[in-house]
């Protein structure tokens, strides 16, 4: 519940404050969305199973959870790699930051992470 609240707060803050519309916060917003997705994939079924005392899951439900979790974790790893490149460019090549990481390039990199 705390992770959902924290990610929701991050998403809301970045979306509402126009000073935070920079590449770093754009990628942080995407990371929070991915984290929300991975939490929403596993936690509801686990909570319902613990509340009702059940220890089983259907094959289709398990396959769906595994597929979504692998997809979201893969996208999260790709996004973390992109975020590290963003910080590398900001620190090591600050004069080229605007040209290397313009808004269009950031959207393309984030879309590649989600794909």
C-alpha positions as CSV (number, residue, x, y, z in Angstrom):
1,X,0.0,0.0,0.0
2,X,2.9,2.4,0.8
3,X,4.5,1.7,-2.6
4,X,1.2,2.4,-4.4
5,X,0.9,5.7,-2.5
6,X,4.5,6.7,-3.1
7,X,4.3,5.9,-6.8
8,X,1.0,7.8,-7.1
9,X,2.5,10.8,-5.3
10,X,5.5,10.7,-7.7
11,X,3.3,10.5,-10.8
12,X,1.0,13.3,-9.5
13,X,3.9,15.6,-8.6
14,X,5.7,15.2,-11.9
15,X,2.5,15.6,-13.9
16,X,1.4,18.8,-12.1
17,X,4.7,20.7,-11.7
18,X,5.9,22.1,-15.0
19,X,9.4,22.6,-13.5
20,X,9.8,18.9,-13.3
21,X,9.2,18.3,-17.0
22,X,12.8,17.4,-17.7
23,X,14.3,14.1,-19.0
24,X,15.2,12.9,-15.6
25,X,11.7,13.3,-14.2
26,X,10.2,12.0,-17.4
27,X,12.1,8.7,-17.0
28,X,11.3,8.7,-13.2
29,X,7.6,9.0,-14.1
30,X,7.9,6.0,-16.5
31,X,9.7,4.1,-13.8
32,X,6.9,4.8,-11.3
33,X,4.3,3.7,-13.8
34,X,6.2,0.4,-14.4
35,X,6.5,-0.1,-10.6
36,X,2.7,0.5,-10.3
37,X,2.2,-2.1,-13.0
38,X,4.4,-4.7,-11.4
39,X,2.8,-4.2,-7.9
40,X,-0.7,-4.4,-9.4
41,X,0.2,-7.6,-11.2
42,X,1.1,-9.7,-8.1
43,X,-0.2,-8.1,-4.9
44,X,-4.0,-8.3,-5.5
45,X,-4.0,-12.1,-6.0
46,X,-1.6,-12.6,-3.2
47,X,-3.7,-10.6,-0.8
48,X,-6.9,-12.3,-1.8
49,X,-5.3,-15.7,-1.4
50,X,-4.1,-14.8,2.1
51,X,-7.4,-13.3,3.1
52,X,-9.4,-16.3,2.0
53,X,-6.9,-18.9,3.1
54,X,-6.4,-20.2,-0.5
55,X,-3.1,-21.6,-1.7
56,X,-3.9,-22.2,-5.3
57,X,-4.0,-20.2,-8.5
58,X,-5.4,-21.2,-11.9
59,X,-2.9,-22.1,-14.7
60,X,-4.2,-19.2,-16.8
61,X,-3.9,-16.8,-13.9
62,X,-0.4,-18.0,-13.2
63,X,0.7,-17.7,-16.8
64,X,-0.8,-14.2,-17.0
65,X,1.0,-13.1,-13.9
66,X,4.3,-14.5,-15.0
67,X,4.0,-13.0,-18.5
68,X,3.1,-9.5,-17.1
69,X,5.8,-9.6,-14.4
70,X,8.5,-10.6,-16.9
71,X,7.4,-7.9,-19.3
72,X,7.3,-5.2,-16.6
73,X,10.7,-6.3,-15.1
74,X,12.3,-6.3,-18.5
75,X,10.9,-2.9,-19.3
76,X,12.1,-1.7,-15.9
77,X,15.7,-2.9,-16.5
78,X,15.7,-1.2,-19.9
79,X,14.4,2.0,-18.4
80,X,17.0,1.9,-15.6
81,X,19.7,1.5,-18.3
82,X,18.3,4.5,-20.2
83,X,18.2,6.5,-17.0
84,X,21.9,5.7,-16.3
85,X,22.7,6.9,-19.8
86,X,20.8,10.1,-19.1
87,X,22.8,10.8,-16.0
88,X,26.0,9.9,-17.8
89,X,25.3,12.5,-20.5
90,X,24.3,15.1,-17.9
91,X,27.5,14.6,-15.9
92,X,30.1,13.8,-18.5
93,X,28.8,15.8,-21.5
94,X,26.8,18.7,-20.1
95,X,27.2,20.9,-23.2
96,X,25.7,18.2,-25.4
97,X,22.9,17.3,-23.1
98,X,20.2,19.3,-24.9
99,X,21.1,17.9,-28.3
100,X,21.6,14.3,-27.2
101,X,18.5,14.1,-24.9
102,X,15.9,16.3,-26.4
103,X,12.2,15.6,-25.7
104,X,11.8,13.6,-28.9
105,X,14.8,11.4,-28.1
106,X,13.5,10.8,-24.5
107,X,10.1,9.8,-25.8
108,X,11.7,7.4,-28.3
109,X,13.9,5.8,-25.6
110,X,11.0,5.4,-23.2
111,X,8.9,3.9,-25.9
112,X,11.7,1.5,-26.7
113,X,11.9,0.5,-23.0
114,X,8.1,-0.2,-23.0
115,X,8.2,-2.2,-26.2
